[in-house]
Amino acid sequence: MHAGTAALLQRYYERFNAQDWTGFLDLLSDDVVHDINQGGRETGREAFAAFLQRMDRSYSEQIVDISITTNADGTRAAVEFTVLGTYKNTDEGLPPATGQTYKLPAGAFFEIRGGKVARISNYYNLQDWLRQVGA
């Protein structure tokens, strides 16, 4: 089972990097829970789609150096990665965007149910990002 979870998460990041948002959202359960880094919790595929639209407006990101670890039955996973990004449009409440680039170590925790992502919790160092974009 854990090999299937690793393959699911590999597709998750491949589709993210390809900006294949329809294919990306197909990997999520209808009631997916999304814990936003240093933010709130959103529930549902529609909420995640709206989050992706907000992110896509302000950021261009690629996920590299991906390392996936799963538990024995494949119901949980942790992924460590690096975010290579460009801050292209000012995001509300954050410093002005001027095309700054950034490189952030990050991680995510997943819950898998029925072959779909049922929860994702993303973590990165916001202070490091702020420093990199010149806040």
N, C-alpha and C positions, 0 to 999 in steps of 0.2 A: 504493500500500500504506500509506503513512503516514497518509492520510485515514482508513482503516479502523482504524488503531491509535488515532488521536485520538478517533474515535467510540467505540471500545471503552472507553477510559479515561474518557470523559465519562459513559458508562453506569455504569462502576465507581463513580464518585463520586456520581452520581444515586441509585444503589441504596444506597450507604452512607448518604447523607443521609436517604433514605426508610426506613432500617432494614429494607430488603428483603433479609434475610440469605440466603434461598434463592436469589433472583435474583442477589445479589452473588456467592455461592459458585459459581454456574453460569458465571461469567466466568473462573474459575480453572482451570488445568490440574490433573489429578489429582495430579501430582507437584510442585505449586507450591512454590517456595522463598520463605520469608518471613524477611527479616532485620529483627529487631525493634530499634527505636531503642535504642542503647546496651545491647543485650542479646544474646541468642543467635540462632541460626538454627533455624527449624522447617521441616519438609518435609511436604507433603501437604495436601490439602483438608480432611481431618478435623482435623489440627492447627490449621489456620487457623480452622476453625469453633469449636474449643475456645478459641482466642485471642479470637475475637469475643465469645464468651459471657463470658469474664473481663472484657473491656473494657466490655461492655454493662452489667455489674453495677455497675461503679465510675464510669463516665463517660457523659455524654450529650454528643455532639459533632456539629457540622455543619462541613462543609468548604466554604469560600467563596473567592472571588478566585482561581479555578483558571486556571492557565496551563500548557498542554500543549505540549511540544516533542518531536518525533520525529526519528529518523534517516531517511535517504532510503528505506530498504527497509522501514521500519516494525517492525523487530525489537527496537528499543530506544526508550525514551522517558524523559523527565524531566518531572516535574510539580511546579510551585511552587504553594503554596496557603496559606491561613490557616485555622487550626483555632479555632473558637469552641466553648468547652466549659464544662461544669459537672462538678465533681468531687463525685459524689453519694454514694458509699460508699467507705470506706477500702480502698485497694489494699495488699496485703501488702508490707511494707517501705517504705512511703511515709507521709507525714504524714497525720494524721486528716482525713477528709473532713467538711466542714460545709456543703456546697453552694456552695463557692467557684467563681467563674467565672474563665475564663482566655481569652486570645487569643494564639495562638502562630503565628509564621511557621514554615512547615515545607516539606519537599520529599520526593519519592519518586522512585526510579529503578525502571524496569520492563524486563523482558525479555518479549517477546511471541513465542509459538510456536503455530502452528496456529490463530490467531485467539483465543487465550486468554492470560491473564496467567500466565506461567511463573515469574516472579520479581518480588518487590517488596521494595525496601529503603527503609524510612522513616527520616527524619532530622528532628529538632527539637532545640532547646536545652533540655535537661532542667533546667539551672540556672535558666533563665528561668521554666520551669513551676513549679519549686519556690518561687521567689520570689513568683510570682503567687498560689500557694495558701497562702502564709504560713509556709513551712518555715523 
